[in-house]
Amino acid sequence: MAVLRCRRDPCGVICLILTYFSVFYADYVVIQYVLIPAYSDSVWCTLHGSVFNLILLLLLACHSKAVFSDPGMVPLPDTAIDFSDLRSQSSRMNERGCEGWTVCSRCETYRPPRAHHCRVCQRCIRRMDHHCPWINNCVGELNQKYFIQFLFYTGEHTIHTACRNDEFLENTQKFCVKFVNTSSFPSLCLRAHYIILLVESVLFGVFVMVIFYDQLVSIITDETPIEQMRNRLMIKDRLPHHPSHTRKPKLALLREVFGRGSVFCWLLPLHSSPPSVGGITYSALPDYDV
C-alpha cells in the first residue's frame, strides 16, 4: 500500500526526498564543519557526534514507521453496498447498537465512528487526523504515535543544529583566515553552508513545533482537526450538535495513542497495543446483513 500511495501522490514523494536530504545535509555539515574542526583532539567530538546521530537514527526510524505503517484503513467489503436499501439498513444499524456508523459512497463500505475518507489515499481512515505529504501517508489511529515521535525528534534535531551554528560561524571565520591570501572559494562555500543550515533550522524548527503542539492539543481534547472544523461549522450555523464520543482523562487519551507501557517507551518507535478499556474495538463491518 505504501508503494501505491507514493505513485499516486508525486507531491508526497518530493516531500520525502526533501525530508531525507535536509536531515542528512544537516548531519553532514555539523559533523564535517563543526565537530571535527572544533573537537578533533577531544572526546567531545565522539560524544556530540554520537548524540547527534542517535537523534538522527531515531528520527529516521519514526519517520519510516509513520510512512509504511497502516494509518487505520477501513477494510473494503467483499460485496458492494446496495444503496437502494440504505435507509432500511441504517434503521437496522440503530436497532443493533451500531450508532455512529456511516456510509462512504466512494469506498462503498460502512465505516465506524470517527472515520473519514482521504481523497489522496482513496480510503477511509479510522480517526483520521490529516493527510501529511511529509510522510506521504495519512495520520490516523494506528500511526499517529510514530508521526508525533517524528515531530519530536525533528525538533530535537533542529535545536541541536541551531545550537551548533555559533560554533560553526567561529570555525568558518578561523578557516577562512587560512585561505584569505590564496582563494575565496572556501570562504564562500562555508558561509553558504552556514546560511543554508541556519535557514533550515529555523524553518523546520518553527514548522515542527507548531504541528507538534496541534497534535498534542488534538489528543488531549479528543477531537481531530476534521471534527473540530465540523463542530465549528455547526456552531456557526447554529445547528444542534452532540459529541460522538465521551470525554476521557487526558492520561487515558495519551495512552490510547502512545500505548499502556512506561512513559519512557513513548519516545521509542515500538508497536504498542491500544488500551483494553475505552479503546476502539470493532470489526470490518457491523453485525447486520448487507
C-alpha positions, 0 to 999 in steps of 0.5 A, a space after each residue: 500500500 505504501 508503494 501505491 500511495 507514493 505513485 499516486 501522490 508525486 507531491 508526497 514523494 518530493 516531500 520525502 526526498 526533501 525530508 531525507 536530504 535536509 536531515 542528512 545535509 544537516 548531519 553532514 555539515 555539523 559533523 564535517 564543519 563543526 565537530 571535527 574542526 572544533 573537537 578533533 583532539 577531544 572526546 567531545 567530538 565522539 560524544 556530540 557526534 554520537 548524540 547527534 546521530 542517535 537523534 538522527 537514527 531515531 528520527 529516521 526510524 519514526 519517520 519510516 514507521 509513520 510512512 509504511 505503517 497502516 494509518 487505520 484503513 477501513 477494510 473494503 467489503 467483499 460485496 458492494 453496498 446496495 444503496 437502494 436499501 440504505 435507509 432500511 439498513 441504517 434503521 437496522 444499524 440503530 436497532 443493533 447498537 451500531 450508532 455512529 456508523 456511516 456510509 462512504 459512497 466512494 469506498 462503498 463500505 460502512 465505516 465506524 465512528 470517527 472515520 473519514 475518507 482521504 481523497 489522496 489515499 482513496 480510503 477511509 481512515 479510522 480517526 483520521 487526523 490529516 493527510 501529511 505529504 511529509 510522510 506521504 501517508 495519512 495520520 490516523 489511529 494506528 500511526 499517529 504515535 510514530 508521526 508525533 515521535 517524528 515531530 519530536 525528534 525533528 525538533 530535537 534535531 533542529 535545536 541541536 543544529 541551531 545550537 551548533 551554528 555559533 560554533 560553526 560561524 567561529 570555525 568558518 571565520 578561523 578557516 577562512 583566515 587560512 585561505 584569505 591570501 590564496 582563494 575565496 572559494 572556501 570562504 564562500 562555500 562555508 558561509 553558504 553552508 552556514 546560511 543554508 543550515 541556519 535557514 533550515 533550522 529555523 524553518 523546520 524548527 518553527 514548522 515542527 513545533 507548531 504541528 507538534 503542539 496541534 497534535 498534542 492539543 488534538 489528543 488531549 481534547 479528543 477531537 481531530 482537526 476534521 471534527 473540530 472544523 465540523 463542530 465549528 461549522 455547526 456552531 456557526 450555523 447554529 445547528 444542534 450538535 452532540 459529541 460522538 464520543 465521551 470525554 476521557 482523562 487526558 492520561 487515558 487519551 495519551 495512552 490510547 495513542 502512545 500505548 499502556 507501557 512506561 512513559 519512557 517507551 513513548 519516545 521509542 518507535 515500538 508497536 504498542 497495543 491500544 488500551 483494553 478499556 475505552 479503546 476502539 474495538 470493532 470489526 470490518 463491518 457491523 453485525 447486520 446483513 448487507 
